[in-house]
Amino acid sequence: MSTPLVQAEGIVKRYGPTVALADGRLTVLPGESHALVGRNGAGKSTLVTVLTGLQAADAGTVRFDGEPAPPLADRDAWRSRVACVYQKPTVVPELTVAENLFINRQPLHRGFITWRGLRRRAAELLDTWDVRVDPGARTADLTVEDRQMVEIARSLSLGARFIVLDEPTAQLDKREIERLFSRMRALQDSGVTFLFISHHLQEVYEVCQTVTVLRDARWITTAPVADLPRAALVEAMAGASLTEHTATRAPVTAAAPVVLDVRGLTSAAYRDIDLTVRRGEVVGLAGISGSGKVELAETLAGLRTPAGGTAQLDGDRLPFGDVRAALDAGVGCVPRDRHEQGLVPGMTVGDNATLSVLDRLGRYGFVGTARRSAFAAELIDRLGIRTEGPGQPVCDLSGGNAQKVVMARALASDPRLLVLINPTAGVDVKSKESLLARVDSAREDGTAVLVVSDELDDLRRCDRVLVLFHGRIVAEHPAGWRDHELIASTEGVDHG
C-alpha cells in the first residue's frame, strides 16, 4: 500500500465548551477522489480547517506524504501541500484571470510588473492543466465553473497536489457538474488528489473512489464507495436511531382552514413551489445547503421578492419584499441569523422584544415607556428569558436567551403565520427545548407555523416535512418519519 498523501489521526478541536471535533480521522491515498460526508454539525468544516492549516488542532496529528504538517505560521509550506476551493470564490472579481493566478507573485523587471510576461505565464499554466479560460478575461465575468478551475489552477501552480472541493456543485447546473467531474478525472490522471465534500450523495458514487463518514464530531467509517450501498451510507450518517418517532398529538385534519396557500412560487433559488399550511399545523422545510428552503421562507416573511407565483394568507394576497407589510399582514418571523438579522445589539431586551408592536404601545408616534416595559416583562416571563429585566442590554445575554428575545418579538404581534428559520441554531439544550415548546404553544393557539431547519430535532415537532432539492419539493414525510428516510430525501438519494 502506498504512503498516504494525507493522513489525519485523533483530531480534536474545541471552541470553549463546544467540542467541534472529538475524533477526526482521514486517510487519503495519492491520485484518488475521496469523499467526506456527514450531516451539518458532523465536523467536516472543522476537519478541513485543520487539514488546510487555518487553525491548529487541540490534539491529534496531520501528515503529508508521511511527513509532519508544517508549522501553522509557514503559510507557503501549507500552500504547497494543500488548497481548498470553497463554495464562495476567493478570487478577486475585478482582476483578470492572469492577475488572480499570480497575485502577490507577479513577474517583475526592475521593480515593475511585466504584464506581457504575466499573461504568458498564465497562458502556460492554464494550458498545462487544460483549463480553457482567457487569461485576460475579467474574473467576475466567468461562470462559477470556470472560476473554480482558475482557483484550482492557482493552487496547482503553488505546488499543491491535494485539493479540497467544498460543495463545488452547489451553484452548478447538471451540464456544468458533468464538465466539472470530467475535469476532476483528467486532473486525477495527472496526479492530482481531491477531497470532495458534498451533500449530494449520488455525486459521491459518480466521482469518488473512497468515502469517509463523520457523525456527531467523530469518525464513523472509511470504505471504498463500491463496497458501501447507499442505504448503508445514509445509515452511517444518521446513526443507529432508525426507530419511528410517533406523533403524540392528533394530526391536523383536512377540515382545518388553510391559512397559507402558495401557488407556483418561483425565484432563482426555487421554482414552481405549491404548498399549504392549515390553522394549527406545523410544516417543516428540509433540504441541504442550496436547496432553496431558506430563500423560500424568507420570501414568505417579506425579506425577498419572487420572480413569479402567489401566496395568500387567509385569502388575502401576501406582500413580497416588504417586511413591514408582511408583519402587518400577520406574519411573524425568526430570521436565520440572530446577530445579523434578529437583534439590535445597542438596544435593551425590552426594546428588541417589542420592536414589531410599537404601534400598539402608543399613539401618534409616541410609545408609552411604562406600557412598553410592562408588555416586555410579559414577553420575558412567557418565554422564560433569563435577564435582569427589560432594561438590560440584549448584547449581555447568552445565545439561548438572545434567541428567545427574537422569538418573543416574532410572537408579540400574535401572527397568523409564524416563520421560523433555524430557530435553535447555536443554543444550549435547555434553551432549545424551551424554544421548541413555543412551537407547540403556537400550534395550540391555532397559528400556522413553518419551520425551516437543518436540525432533525426541530423538525420532529412538525405535522409533516416537505423536502426541497435543487429548488423543488421532491418529498413529503408525515409525522413519524425515520431519521434515515428524511436524510435520504434531503441528500437526493432514492431510498425506496
LOPA-670626 format. One record per residue (C-alpha): residue number from 1; residue in three letters; z negated, y negated, x. Coordinates in nm, 3 decimals. Last residue first. Layout:
(NUM "ALA" (Z Y X))
...
END
This chain:
(496 "GLY" (0.177 -0.350 -3.742))
(495 "HIS" (0.068 -0.541 -3.437))
(494 "ASP" (0.385 -0.740 -3.384))
(493 "VAL" (0.260 -0.954 -3.098))
(492 "GLY" (0.307 -1.331 -3.114))
(491 "GLU" (-0.019 -1.415 -2.940))
(490 "THR" (-0.164 -1.567 -3.256))
(489 "SER" (-0.078 -1.256 -3.457))
(488 "ALA" (-0.225 -1.015 -3.202))
(487 "ILE" (-0.539 -1.227 -3.181))
(486 "LEU" (-0.584 -1.209 -3.557))
(485 "GLU" (-0.547 -0.832 -3.566))
(484 "HIS" (-0.764 -0.781 -3.257))
(483 "ASP" (-1.051 -0.974 -3.411))
(482 "ARG" (-1.049 -0.790 -3.742))
(481 "TRP" (-0.979 -0.967 -4.067))
(480 "GLY" (-1.246 -0.964 -4.339))
(479 "ALA" (-1.137 -1.287 -4.505))
(478 "PRO" (-0.763 -1.281 -4.575))
(477 "HIS" (-0.515 -1.300 -4.286))
(476 "GLU" (-0.185 -1.488 -4.325))
(475 "ALA" (0.099 -1.456 -4.079))
(474 "VAL" (0.401 -1.634 -3.929))
(473 "ILE" (0.345 -1.999 -4.024))
(472 "ARG" (0.596 -2.183 -3.809))
(471 "GLY" (0.563 -2.426 -3.517))
(470 "HIS" (0.619 -2.181 -3.233))
(469 "PHE" (0.352 -1.952 -3.380))
(468 "LEU" (0.116 -2.066 -3.654))
(467 "VAL" (-0.137 -1.827 -3.808))
(466 "LEU" (-0.289 -1.895 -4.150))
(465 "VAL" (-0.649 -1.782 -4.197))
(464 "ARG" (-0.809 -1.694 -4.530))
(463 "ASP" (-1.139 -1.755 -4.705))
(462 "CYS" (-1.261 -1.913 -4.383))
(461 "ARG" (-1.611 -1.886 -4.235))
(460 "ARG" (-1.481 -1.631 -3.980))
(459 "LEU" (-1.250 -1.902 -3.842))
(458 "ASP" (-1.523 -2.090 -3.657))
(457 "ASP" (-1.647 -1.766 -3.497))
(456 "LEU" (-1.294 -1.686 -3.381))
(455 "GLU" (-1.285 -2.005 -3.176))
(454 "ASP" (-0.944 -2.161 -3.111))
(453 "SER" (-0.991 -2.382 -3.413))
(452 "VAL" (-0.830 -2.568 -3.701))
(451 "VAL" (-1.041 -2.560 -4.018))
(450 "LEU" (-0.900 -2.700 -4.346))
(449 "VAL" (-1.161 -2.751 -4.616))
(448 "ALA" (-1.119 -2.820 -4.989))
(447 "THR" (-1.447 -2.962 -5.118))
(446 "GLY" (-1.608 -2.794 -5.419))
(445 "ASP" (-1.967 -2.873 -5.327))
(444 "GLU" (-2.019 -2.507 -5.236))
(443 "ARG" (-1.729 -2.531 -4.991))
(442 "ALA" (-1.878 -2.842 -4.832))
(441 "SER" (-2.211 -2.662 -4.793))
(440 "ASP" (-2.044 -2.365 -4.622))
(439 "VAL" (-1.864 -2.600 -4.381))
(438 "ARG" (-2.195 -2.776 -4.315))
(437 "ALA" (-2.336 -2.436 -4.212))
(436 "LEU" (-2.062 -2.431 -3.947))
(435 "LEU" (-2.209 -2.743 -3.789))
(434 "SER" (-2.561 -2.595 -3.784))
(433 "GLU" (-2.437 -2.269 -3.635))
(432 "LYS" (-2.254 -2.457 -3.360))
(431 "SER" (-2.558 -2.673 -3.291))
(430 "LYS" (-2.766 -2.361 -3.230))
(429 "VAL" (-2.501 -2.203 -3.008))
(428 "ASP" (-2.451 -2.509 -2.788))
(427 "VAL" (-2.160 -2.748 -2.828))
(426 "GLY" (-1.839 -2.790 -2.630))
(425 "ALA" (-1.594 -2.737 -2.914))
(424 "THR" (-1.766 -2.670 -3.248))
(423 "PRO" (-1.533 -2.864 -3.481))
(422 "ASN" (-1.208 -2.767 -3.306))
(421 "ILE" (-1.018 -2.977 -3.564))
(420 "LEU" (-1.194 -3.004 -3.901))
(419 "VAL" (-1.001 -3.152 -4.195))
(418 "LEU" (-1.215 -3.207 -4.507))
(417 "LEU" (-1.023 -3.265 -4.829))
(416 "ARG" (-1.190 -3.414 -5.140))
(415 "PRO" (-1.399 -3.630 -4.911))
(414 "ASP" (-1.756 -3.744 -4.989))
(413 "SER" (-1.716 -4.055 -4.768))
(412 "ALA" (-2.014 -3.962 -4.553))
(411 "LEU" (-1.881 -3.612 -4.479))
(410 "ALA" (-1.648 -3.719 -4.198))
(409 "ARG" (-1.913 -3.960 -4.064))
(408 "ALA" (-2.172 -3.682 -4.057))
(407 "MET" (-1.930 -3.451 -3.875))
(406 "VAL" (-1.882 -3.710 -3.601))
(405 "VAL" (-2.260 -3.754 -3.580))
(404 "LYS" (-2.299 -3.375 -3.564))
(403 "GLN" (-2.063 -3.376 -3.266))
(402 "ALA" (-2.297 -3.617 -3.087))
(401 "ASN" (-2.587 -3.385 -3.165))
(400 "GLY" (-2.410 -3.090 -3.005))
(399 "GLY" (-2.296 -3.284 -2.701))
(398 "SER" (-2.642 -3.425 -2.635))
(397 "LEU" (-2.716 -3.779 -2.747))
(396 "ASP" (-2.757 -4.087 -2.526))
(395 "CYS" (-2.398 -4.203 -2.585))
(394 "VAL" (-2.480 -4.247 -2.954))
(393 "PRO" (-2.709 -4.538 -2.871))
(392 "GLN" (-3.031 -4.502 -3.076))
(391 "GLY" (-3.059 -4.739 -3.373))
(390 "PRO" (-3.016 -4.475 -3.643))
(389 "GLY" (-3.328 -4.292 -3.522))
(388 "GLU" (-3.487 -4.131 -3.219))
(387 "THR" (-3.223 -3.861 -3.244))
(386 "ARG" (-3.192 -3.490 -3.314))
(385 "ILE" (-2.926 -3.473 -3.583))
(384 "GLY" (-3.022 -3.227 -3.857))
(383 "LEU" (-2.701 -3.292 -4.052))
(382 "ARG" (-2.870 -3.398 -4.377))
(381 "ASP" (-3.154 -3.579 -4.198))
(380 "ILE" (-2.916 -3.784 -3.986))
(379 "LEU" (-2.699 -3.851 -4.293))
(378 "GLU" (-3.000 -3.983 -4.488))
(377 "ALA" (-3.104 -4.197 -4.192))
(376 "ALA" (-2.751 -4.340 -4.182))
(375 "PHE" (-2.772 -4.436 -4.552))
(374 "ALA" (-3.109 -4.602 -4.499))
(373 "SER" (-2.987 -4.786 -4.189))
(372 "ARG" (-2.674 -4.904 -4.371))
(371 "ARG" (-2.875 -5.034 -4.667))
(370 "ALA" (-3.117 -5.214 -4.438))
(369 "THR" (-2.833 -5.376 -4.245))
(368 "GLY" (-2.633 -5.480 -4.554))
(367 "VAL" (-2.271 -5.498 -4.455))
(366 "PHE" (-2.074 -5.817 -4.522))
(365 "GLY" (-1.701 -5.805 -4.594))
(364 "TYR" (-1.730 -5.945 -4.947))
(363 "ARG" (-1.987 -5.684 -5.047))
(362 "GLY" (-2.199 -5.430 -4.865))
(361 "LEU" (-2.264 -5.064 -4.791))
(360 "ARG" (-1.978 -4.906 -4.980))
(359 "ASP" (-1.710 -5.091 -4.782))
(358 "LEU" (-1.878 -4.971 -4.462))
(357 "VAL" (-1.803 -4.610 -4.557))
(356 "SER" (-1.599 -4.469 -4.267))
(355 "LEU" (-1.801 -4.639 -3.993))
(354 "THR" (-2.127 -4.498 -4.128))
(353 "ALA" (-2.209 -4.228 -3.873))
(352 "ASN" (-2.094 -4.435 -3.578))
(351 "ASP" (-2.305 -4.738 -3.670))
(350 "GLY" (-2.610 -4.521 -3.738))
(349 "VAL" (-2.586 -4.338 -3.407))
(348 "THR" (-2.552 -4.669 -3.227))
(347 "MET" (-2.242 -4.829 -3.074))
(346 "GLY" (-2.116 -4.851 -2.717))
(345 "PRO" (-1.988 -4.491 -2.722))
(344 "VAL" (-1.754 -4.539 -3.022))
(343 "LEU" (-1.716 -4.174 -3.125))
(342 "GLY" (-1.454 -3.936 -3.258))
(341 "GLN" (-1.121 -3.999 -3.092))
(340 "GLU" (-1.165 -3.998 -2.715))
(339 "HIS" (-1.515 -3.855 -2.679))
(338 "ARG" (-1.518 -3.648 -3.000))
(337 "ASP" (-1.191 -3.480 -2.909))
(336 "ARG" (-1.019 -3.270 -3.180))
(335 "PRO" (-1.088 -3.504 -3.468))
(334 "VAL" (-1.346 -3.433 -3.742))
(333 "CYS" (-1.168 -3.562 -4.051))
(332 "GLY" (-1.241 -3.672 -4.407))
(331 "VAL" (-0.954 -3.712 -4.652))
(330 "GLY" (-1.002 -3.870 -4.996))
(329 "ALA" (-0.710 -4.107 -5.047))
(328 "ASP" (-0.914 -4.393 -4.898))
(327 "LEU" (-0.955 -4.189 -4.580))
(326 "ALA" (-0.581 -4.118 -4.570))
(325 "ALA" (-0.510 -4.490 -4.615))
(324 "ARG" (-0.747 -4.578 -4.333))
(323 "VAL" (-0.594 -4.312 -4.107))
(322 "ASP" (-0.238 -4.434 -4.160))
(321 "GLY" (0.047 -4.223 -4.022))
(320 "PHE" (0.101 -4.033 -4.346))
(319 "PRO" (-0.013 -4.112 -4.699))
(318 "LEU" (-0.088 -3.816 -4.930))
(317 "ARG" (0.110 -3.829 -5.256))
(316 "ASP" (-0.118 -3.785 -5.554))
(315 "GLY" (-0.144 -3.452 -5.741))
(314 "ASP" (-0.498 -3.373 -5.628))
(313 "LEU" (-0.390 -3.442 -5.270))
(312 "GLN" (-0.016 -3.405 -5.224))
(311 "ALA" (0.176 -3.339 -4.906))
(310 "THR" (0.549 -3.392 -4.855))
(309 "GLY" (0.830 -3.291 -4.622))
(308 "GLY" (1.013 -3.465 -4.341))
(307 "ALA" (0.988 -3.619 -3.995))
(306 "PRO" (0.608 -3.613 -4.001))
(305 "THR" (0.385 -3.915 -3.937))
(304 "ARG" (0.069 -3.862 -3.735))
(303 "LEU" (-0.302 -3.954 -3.744))
(302 "GLY" (-0.327 -3.963 -4.124))
(301 "ALA" (-0.559 -3.661 -4.156))
(300 "LEU" (-0.276 -3.442 -4.289))
(299 "THR" (-0.067 -3.525 -3.983))
(298 "GLU" (-0.361 -3.450 -3.754))
(297 "ALA" (-0.388 -3.104 -3.910))
(296 "LEU" (-0.020 -3.032 -3.846))
(295 "GLU" (-0.041 -3.165 -3.490))
(294 "VAL" (-0.338 -2.937 -3.424))
(293 "LYS" (-0.163 -2.627 -3.559))
(292 "GLY" (0.168 -2.689 -3.382))
(291 "SER" (0.177 -2.362 -3.187))
(290 "GLY" (0.171 -2.546 -2.854))
(289 "SER" (-0.159 -2.396 -2.744))
(288 "ILE" (-0.211 -2.072 -2.932))
(287 "GLY" (-0.249 -2.037 -3.305))
(286 "ALA" (-0.500 -2.043 -3.587))
(285 "LEU" (-0.525 -2.260 -3.898))
(284 "GLY" (-0.816 -2.171 -4.124))
(283 "VAL" (-0.845 -2.225 -4.499))
(282 "VAL" (-1.179 -2.292 -4.666))
(281 "GLU" (-1.161 -2.299 -5.046))
(280 "GLY" (-1.395 -2.489 -5.278))
(279 "ARG" (-1.104 -2.650 -5.464))
(278 "ARG" (-0.781 -2.492 -5.351))
(277 "VAL" (-0.590 -2.531 -5.025))
(276 "THR" (-0.213 -2.489 -5.036))
(275 "LEU" (0.050 -2.433 -4.770))
(274 "ASP" (0.420 -2.477 -4.701))
(273 "ILE" (0.526 -2.578 -4.349))
(272 "ASP" (0.900 -2.604 -4.288))
(271 "ARG" (0.866 -2.708 -3.925))
(270 "TYR" (0.607 -2.769 -3.656))
(269 "ALA" (0.567 -2.971 -3.334))
(268 "ALA" (0.875 -3.199 -3.355))
(267 "SER" (0.797 -3.259 -3.722))
(266 "THR" (0.835 -3.081 -4.056))
(265 "LEU" (0.635 -3.048 -4.377))
(264 "GLY" (0.838 -2.843 -4.625))
(263 "ARG" (0.576 -2.855 -4.901))
(262 "VAL" (0.202 -2.913 -4.867))
(261 "ASP" (-0.031 -2.895 -5.168))
(260 "LEU" (-0.394 -2.990 -5.111))
(259 "VAL" (-0.643 -2.982 -5.402))
(258 "VAL" (-0.505 -2.682 -5.595))
(257 "PRO" (-0.726 -2.608 -5.895))
(256 "ALA" (-0.921 -2.281 -5.896))
(255 "ALA" (-0.751 -2.028 -6.126))
(254 "ALA" (-0.610 -1.836 -5.828))
(253 "THR" (-0.968 -1.740 -5.750))
(252 "VAL" (-1.165 -1.837 -5.441))
(251 "PRO" (-1.317 -1.522 -5.297))
(250 "ALA" (-1.678 -1.436 -5.379))
(249 "ARG" (-1.903 -1.467 -5.078))
(248 "THR" (-2.033 -1.229 -4.813))
(247 "ALA" (-1.691 -1.172 -4.656))
(246 "THR" (-1.680 -0.856 -4.454))
(245 "HIS" (-1.600 -0.885 -4.086))
(244 "GLU" (-1.415 -0.564 -4.009))
(243 "THR" (-1.504 -0.383 -3.694))
(242 "LEU" (-1.299 -0.431 -3.379))
(241 "SER" (-1.574 -0.576 -3.162))
(240 "ALA" (-1.489 -0.384 -2.843))
(239 "GLY" (-1.330 -0.679 -2.672))
(238 "ALA" (-1.052 -0.909 -2.789))
(237 "MET" (-0.858 -0.938 -2.463))
(236 "ALA" (-0.884 -0.567 -2.380))
(235 "GLU" (-0.797 -0.485 -2.742))
(234 "VAL" (-0.485 -0.703 -2.721))
(233 "LEU" (-0.377 -0.521 -2.405))
(232 "ALA" (-0.443 -0.181 -2.563))
(231 "ALA" (-0.233 -0.271 -2.869))
(230 "ARG" (0.045 -0.391 -2.639))
(229 "PRO" (0.061 -0.064 -2.452))
(228 "LEU" (-0.057 -0.076 -2.088))
(227 "ASP" (0.124 0.155 -1.844))
(226 "ALA" (0.445 -0.049 -1.817))
(225 "VAL" (0.243 -0.364 -1.752))
(224 "PRO" (0.084 -0.204 -1.447))
(223 "ALA" (-0.293 -0.247 -1.477))
(222 "THR" (-0.578 -0.485 -1.399))
(221 "THR" (-0.885 -0.475 -1.621))
(220 "ILE" (-1.182 -0.666 -1.758))
(219 "TRP" (-1.259 -0.944 -1.510))
(218 "ARG" (-1.529 -1.169 -1.648))
(217 "ALA" (-1.560 -1.520 -1.796))
(216 "ASP" (-1.590 -1.386 -2.154))
(215 "ARG" (-1.266 -1.191 -2.116))
(214 "LEU" (-1.020 -1.182 -1.829))
(213 "VAL" (-0.719 -0.949 -1.826))
(212 "THR" (-0.496 -0.883 -1.525))
(211 "VAL" (-0.133 -0.780 -1.572))
(210 "THR" (0.123 -0.621 -1.343))
(209 "GLN" (0.504 -0.605 -1.339))
(208 "CYS" (0.578 -0.928 -1.524))
(207 "VAL" (0.893 -1.073 -1.688))
(206 "GLU" (0.950 -0.914 -2.027))
(205 "TYR" (0.616 -0.748 -2.090))
(204 "VAL" (0.430 -1.069 -2.010))
(203 "GLU" (0.675 -1.262 -2.229))
(202 "GLN" (0.574 -1.047 -2.530))
(201 "LEU" (0.218 -1.158 -2.465))
(200 "HIS" (0.285 -1.521 -2.539))
(199 "HIS" (-0.047 -1.676 -2.436))
(198 "SER" (0.085 -1.722 -2.085))
(197 "ILE" (-0.027 -1.742 -1.725))
(196 "PHE" (0.222 -1.602 -1.471))
(195 "LEU" (0.106 -1.563 -1.111))
(194 "PHE" (0.431 -1.551 -0.919))
(193 "THR" (0.541 -1.418 -0.579))
(192 "VAL" (0.850 -1.547 -0.395))
(191 "GLY" (1.031 -1.314 -0.157))
(190 "SER" (1.396 -1.393 -0.227))
(189 "ASP" (1.422 -1.116 -0.487))
(188 "GLN" (1.125 -1.280 -0.658))
(187 "LEU" (1.319 -1.606 -0.662))
(186 "ALA" (1.605 -1.435 -0.846))
(185 "ARG" (1.363 -1.282 -1.096))
(184 "MET" (1.199 -1.620 -1.158))
(183 "ARG" (1.540 -1.783 -1.205))
(182 "SER" (1.632 -1.526 -1.470))
(181 "PHE" (1.295 -1.581 -1.639))
(180 "LEU" (1.354 -1.957 -1.650))
(179 "ARG" (1.702 -1.904 -1.796))
(178 "GLU" (1.563 -1.682 -2.073))
(177 "ILE" (1.293 -1.939 -2.148))
(176 "GLU" (1.555 -2.215 -2.169))
(175 "ARG" (1.752 -2.010 -2.424))
(174 "LYS" (1.443 -1.946 -2.638))
(173 "ASP" (1.321 -2.306 -2.640))
(172 "LEU" (1.088 -2.447 -2.377))
(171 "GLN" (0.772 -2.656 -2.419))
(170 "ALA" (0.511 -2.378 -2.390))
(169 "THR" (0.730 -2.167 -2.158))
(168 "PRO" (0.555 -2.254 -1.830))
(167 "GLU" (0.203 -2.179 -1.960))
(166 "ASP" (0.055 -2.219 -1.610))
(165 "LEU" (0.301 -2.087 -1.351))
(164 "VAL" (0.114 -2.017 -1.026))
(163 "ILE" (0.347 -1.993 -0.726))
(162 "PHE" (0.275 -1.786 -0.415))
(161 "ARG" (0.540 -1.833 -0.145))
(160 "ALA" (0.414 -2.170 -0.027))
(159 "GLY" (0.589 -2.305 0.282))
(158 "LEU" (0.595 -2.674 0.194))
(157 "SER" (0.960 -2.646 0.088))
(156 "LEU" (0.858 -2.372 -0.156))
(155 "SER" (0.621 -2.612 -0.333))
(154 "ARG" (0.895 -2.875 -0.370))
(153 "ALA" (1.135 -2.609 -0.501))
(152 "ILE" (0.879 -2.500 -0.764))
(151 "GLU" (0.826 -2.859 -0.873))
(150 "VAL" (1.203 -2.912 -0.899))
(149 "MET" (1.229 -2.588 -1.099))
(148 "GLN" (0.966 -2.715 -1.344))
(147 "ARG" (1.152 -3.044 -1.382))
(146 "ASP" (1.468 -2.844 -1.458))
(145 "GLU" (1.301 -2.655 -1.744))
(144 "VAL" (1.141 -2.968 -1.889))
(143 "THR" (1.489 -3.123 -1.900))
(142 "LEU" (1.569 -3.395 -1.651))
(141 "ASP" (1.598 -3.767 -1.733))
(140 "ALA" (1.244 -3.846 -1.616))
(139 "THR" (1.336 -3.704 -1.275))
(138 "ARG" (1.600 -3.971 -1.216))
(137 "ALA" (1.901 -3.788 -1.079))
(136 "GLY" (1.995 -3.840 -0.714))
(135 "PRO" (1.921 -3.485 -0.605))
(134 "ASP" (2.143 -3.353 -0.890))
(133 "VAL" (1.992 -3.026 -1.015))
(132 "ARG" (2.118 -2.669 -0.979))
(131 "VAL" (1.821 -2.499 -0.816))
(130 "ASP" (1.969 -2.213 -0.614))
(129 "TRP" (1.669 -2.187 -0.378))
(128 "THR" (1.864 -2.276 -0.065))
(127 "ASP" (2.089 -2.514 -0.262))
(126 "LEU" (1.792 -2.719 -0.381))
(125 "LEU" (1.658 -2.743 -0.027))
(124 "GLU" (1.997 -2.838 0.119))
(123 "ALA" (2.052 -3.105 -0.148))
(122 "ALA" (1.704 -3.248 -0.082))
(121 "ARG" (1.767 -3.257 0.292))
(120 "ARG" (2.094 -3.442 0.238))
(119 "ARG" (1.940 -3.689 -0.009))
(118 "LEU" (1.659 -3.772 0.232))
(117 "GLY" (1.900 -3.804 0.526))
(116 "ARG" (2.108 -4.053 0.329))
(115 "TRP" (1.795 -4.241 0.234))
(114 "THR" (1.670 -4.276 0.589))
(113 "ILE" (1.322 -4.416 0.526))
(112 "PHE" (1.221 -4.685 0.773))
(111 "GLY" (0.966 -4.659 1.054))
(110 "ARG" (1.219 -4.646 1.334))
(109 "HIS" (1.404 -4.369 1.150))
(108 "LEU" (1.207 -4.180 0.887))
(107 "PRO" (1.261 -3.863 0.686))
(106 "GLN" (1.041 -3.874 0.372))
(105 "ARG" (0.709 -3.691 0.389))
(104 "ASN" (0.492 -3.876 0.133))
(103 "ILE" (0.724 -3.761 -0.149))
(102 "PHE" (0.981 -3.515 -0.022))
(101 "LEU" (1.084 -3.332 -0.338))
(100 "ASN" (0.993 -3.626 -0.561))
(99 "GLU" (1.220 -3.865 -0.371))
(98 "ALA" (1.507 -3.616 -0.386))
(97 "VAL" (1.465 -3.565 -0.762))
(96 "THR" (1.468 -3.938 -0.816))
(95 "LEU" (1.156 -4.141 -0.890))
(94 "GLU" (1.070 -4.283 -1.232))
(93 "PRO" (0.918 -3.955 -1.359))
(92 "VAL" (0.676 -3.896 -1.071))
(91 "VAL" (0.643 -3.515 -1.066))
(90 "THR" (0.318 -3.350 -1.171))
(89 "PRO" (0.463 -3.212 -1.494))
(88 "LYS" (0.228 -3.121 -1.781))
(87 "GLN" (0.229 -2.749 -1.848))
(86 "TYR" (0.126 -2.691 -1.486))
(85 "VAL" (0.321 -2.567 -1.185))
(84 "CYS" (0.063 -2.446 -0.935))
(83 "ALA" (0.109 -2.408 -0.561))
(82 "VAL" (-0.017 -2.166 -0.299))
(81 "ARG" (-0.005 -2.097 0.074))
(80 "SER" (0.148 -2.399 0.250))
(79 "ARG" (-0.019 -2.631 0.002))
(78 "TRP" (-0.360 -2.483 0.090))
(77 "ALA" (-0.308 -2.545 0.462))
(76 "ASP" (-0.191 -2.899 0.394))
(75 "ARG" (-0.501 -2.966 0.184))
(74 "ASP" (-0.746 -2.879 0.460))
(73 "ALA" (-1.057 -3.018 0.288))
(72 "LEU" (-1.125 -2.696 0.097))
(71 "PRO" (-1.142 -2.493 0.415))
(70 "PRO" (-0.866 -2.232 0.444))
(69 "ALA" (-0.874 -1.904 0.248))
(68 "PRO" (-0.981 -1.603 0.452))
(67 "GLU" (-0.697 -1.391 0.596))
(66 "GLY" (-0.567 -1.065 0.443))
(65 "ASP" (-0.236 -1.221 0.343))
(64 "PHE" (-0.429 -1.491 0.156))
(63 "ARG" (-0.797 -1.425 0.090))
(62 "VAL" (-1.043 -1.563 -0.166))
(61 "THR" (-1.411 -1.467 -0.163))
(60 "GLY" (-1.706 -1.469 -0.403))
(59 "ALA" (-1.983 -1.712 -0.493))
(58 "ASP" (-2.020 -2.073 -0.606))
(57 "ALA" (-1.641 -2.101 -0.591))
(56 "ALA" (-1.493 -2.406 -0.426))
(55 "GLN" (-1.273 -2.653 -0.608))
(54 "LEU" (-0.909 -2.757 -0.608))
(53 "GLY" (-0.830 -2.486 -0.357))
(52 "THR" (-0.543 -2.330 -0.551))
(51 "LEU" (-0.718 -1.997 -0.612))
(50 "VAL" (-1.041 -2.174 -0.713))
(49 "THR" (-0.865 -2.400 -0.964))
(48 "VAL" (-0.674 -2.095 -1.090))
(47 "LEU" (-0.997 -1.899 -1.152))
(46 "THR" (-1.134 -2.187 -1.360))
(45 "SER" (-0.815 -2.205 -1.564))
(44 "LYS" (-0.827 -1.833 -1.644))
(43 "GLY" (-1.198 -1.820 -1.731))
(42 "ALA" (-1.193 -1.649 -2.074))
(41 "GLY" (-1.250 -1.981 -2.252))
(40 "ASN" (-0.925 -1.961 -2.446))
(39 "ARG" (-0.825 -1.597 -2.479))
(38 "GLY" (-0.718 -1.392 -2.181))
(37 "VAL" (-0.412 -1.331 -1.968))
(36 "LEU" (-0.313 -1.343 -1.601))
(35 "ALA" (0.031 -1.192 -1.545))
(34 "HIS" (0.154 -1.087 -1.200))
(33 "SER" (0.517 -1.137 -1.104))
(32 "GLU" (0.562 -0.935 -0.788))
(31 "GLY" (0.704 -1.018 -0.445))
(30 "PRO" (0.389 -0.967 -0.241))
(29 "LEU" (0.099 -0.797 -0.422))
(28 "VAL" (-0.152 -0.990 -0.633))
(27 "THR" (-0.517 -0.882 -0.651))
(26 "LEU" (-0.740 -1.083 -0.886))
(25 "ARG" (-1.109 -1.080 -0.965))
(24 "GLY" (-1.336 -1.330 -1.139))
(23 "ASP" (-1.690 -1.217 -1.215))
(22 "ALA" (-1.909 -1.479 -1.383))
(21 "LEU" (-1.658 -1.760 -1.439))
(20 "ALA" (-1.727 -2.072 -1.645))
(19 "VAL" (-2.104 -2.017 -1.643))
(18 "THR" (-2.246 -2.323 -1.819))
(17 "PRO" (-2.597 -2.430 -1.717))
(16 "GLY" (-2.462 -2.692 -1.475))
(15 "TYR" (-2.096 -2.616 -1.426))
(14 "ARG" (-2.091 -2.268 -1.279))
(13 "LYS" (-1.826 -2.073 -1.089))
(12 "VAL" (-1.848 -1.712 -0.973))
(11 "ILE" (-1.564 -1.526 -0.805))
(10 "GLY" (-1.651 -1.164 -0.724))
(9 "GLU" (-1.321 -1.089 -0.547))
(8 "ALA" (-0.999 -1.285 -0.509))
(7 "GLN" (-0.700 -1.137 -0.328))
(6 "VAL" (-0.365 -1.299 -0.272))
(5 "LEU" (-0.065 -1.164 -0.079))
(4 "PRO" (-0.220 -0.820 -0.098))
(3 "THR" (-0.161 -0.608 0.213))
(2 "SER" (0.099 -0.342 0.137))
(1 "MET" (0.000 0.000 0.000))
END
